[in-house]
Amino acid sequence: MTRVLVYSHDTFGLGNIRRMIAISEALTAADPRVSVLILSGSPVLHAFRMPPRIDYVKLPCLARDTKGVYGVKYLDLDYPAALRLRSSLIVSAANEFEPDIVLVDKKPVGVAGELQAALDLLSARERPPRAYLVLRDILDDPKRTQAIWERHRYHDAIARHYSGVLIAGCASVFDLTSEYAFPASTRAMTEYVGYLHRTGGRKTREDVRAQLDLKGLPLMLVQAGGGGDGAPLIEAFIDGLRLRRDKPPFFSWIVTGPEMEAVERDRLRTRAASLPHVRFDDFTDDMTSCIDAADAVVSMGGYNTVCEVLSLEKPALIVPRSRPVKEQAIRAARMAQRGYVSSILDRVIDPSELIAAAERLTSEGQAQLPARTGLAFAGLSRIAEIVCREAPLRPARGAAHEPMQWAVQS
Amino acid sequence: MPRPRFALFTHDAYGLGHIRRSVRILEALAQRRPDAALLLITGSPFNNLMRQLPANADIVKIPTIVTSGEAEKRPSMLNLGVAELASLRGEVTRRTLEAFGPDVVLVDNFPLGVRLELLPALRSLRASRARTALGLRDIVDPPEKVRRDWGRDGLYDIIERHYDRVLIYGMREALDAAEAYALSEEVSQRLRYCGYVTTTNAKLQPAAEIRRELGVEADFFLATVGGGGDGRPIIETFLQAMSRFPDRTAIITTGEFMAESDRSALTQLAAGQPRVTLLRHIDDLPSAMAAADLVVAMGGYNSCAEILAVGARAVVVPRNWRSGEHGAKGSTGFDAEQLVRAEGLARLGAVHMADPRQFSAETLSEAMHRALAAPRFDASALHLDGAANVADQLIALAETSEAKT
């Protein structure tokens, strides 16, 4: 039996946890002997139905506000005390679960180093587990990312504790190892595994559409991911629809996301209440089915959403967030340059422009749908191959013959 | 004491009763001490649990372990053996409590959790300043089974050694725990009866309004079988009994978990009775119970607690045909926990019982006639606000945690 311990970075939104659940599911599907234990402090974990042989330990929630400052979300504890609590929990889970494989999302030593003690403990074992760092296609703008990686000595941690770095993206869109100037030692153990192909929703396109009273209109899905900072997009969209009240160009299905402040959500719901051909929801645990059912999608630029619209070949208008990290803005710009999606990069969203751009999606479609682009989308199966079958890594370009000094350190 | 810390450990048995009780206790604690830090430790994967918690509460979810109920209906679990899962859960719980540093820890129903999992945590707490409380459902199990299990597993010693308080979510009048479970003098002194933990604060709708909503005019009967997974036989018998009340209207809720085949069989049976309406679900069941002239319900904790809280006139039918949440109960042919509860509450005059050992349309209608002839029971003197009483007990315990040596 293979035991996989997954650490999911979790302080804001749904993105990291959805990505790590998708990867976990790919692992259990690829190998019936795999059991996955996810460690995460995401407050939305309880809203997800876990696939078989996957369970989780939920840590006390931390929060990151829109300025990027960390704090404690619910418990009246100070930040260091909450971190000690989480770190202690992680150590006990790692120690007792005895993982064969460790997958770590994004931060090599976890939020504020909370993973360090568990990594030290596991690395000191007679037969240490193989640990992989999983990075999404883009982290943040290069200057900031490099500064953070240097300050926290992430490359040292990778050399000491990890067997590989898996980038769930494509160098042709964003050459992460070059953009962030990874040293040769890290490059030698890095592979671009490709984007994550996301299709399997639980409901068919027809079933989802049958439940909506579409009246022959195209279905536009408007969603703001976790929703924590999605109000401006949803509000601009509703205001745009109000301008077109007499002849709405599509049926709009608005999903705010579970982390939108309740007062904001209620305000938006009221604002949309009188509009024809609108459905308004807080959350769905099966967003993939919703995207599949839609004719086009308006959304923020989160990793999962972009993977889903590209996998399902939906024309999409991406309106990224640009704070506190630039990841979404970079992704939207790069994807739009290549014609995979449309995007609006303005800081203030003009409601009538937003609706006009959305309408173009349904009338013209996307110039270049992803299926025709050759973008690599085999991330899930490649990760399963590396993790379950110990397939050798294909090092990132330009580093194949570097000596792997990190491997002898112990 | 400024900013006290409370931890609740709630196991993840089949069904949601334990989790709901814990959430209500957390709400009551938060109302009294908004400055407290509240931590719920549980393996329950209950959907959207986070959203139900008060603002100063958080969850640590440990790996799920559910060993009863049908395998297909169990939540996703790691494929580790039970022993190893219990050890994993126990260590995570111990480390969590050590790092959290609670003033009070409340453990739900099982003094050692599953397979001794709580022993490391209890040992570590004993050496700390934390106070500990064991919360017990009004009726844990039939007394003879509790005495046998606790004796066999050495739980009497565990309770005496590790728990400062034993809080009963029920009434001494329904079951005297000290006597029924044969507790030592020492432990008996730590017993506190807190009343039933249920939503008593909920505002009831006026009877006229709920009648209009349900589409009934005069006094009506209400039959409810909880989730409904095994409710079909009771409703069948109830429908037969209804023929003896030709002037009465009845509303029946079949519950969300009743199988479609059972439901359609009942729909056919009810088709010949124009005064009977079958509903899947009533949003505001407590208000409907209060408005009904007579309630026929099963003997589960939540049903009985709601009946008492709203002062409904009720006939309770203990579950009688298959095992409940604990496998061993099935061997007796009826759910002995529900029987003990119904008998206790009937002795008190709070409900009327239809004996599950001789259950028929005849005995059910007799019990219904008996209930209708009796005056309504006044539950207001019973201090039933269990969540509030539990919270008060825990806060009082927290105040002594500094003094512990």
Interface residues (C-beta under 8 A of the other chain):
Chain A: M1 S35 V36 L37 P43 V44 L45 H46 A47 R49 M50 P51 P52 R53 I54 D55 Y56 V57 K58 L59 P60 C61 K73 Y74 L75 D76 L77 A81 R84 L85 S88 L89 V91 S92 A93 N95 E96 F97
Chain B: R3 D35 A36 A37 L38 L39 P45 F46 N47 N48 L49 M50 L53 A55 N56 A57 D58 I59 V60 K61 I62 P63 T64 P75 S76 M77 L78 N79 L80 S87 L88 E91 V92 R94 R95 T96 E98 A99 F100
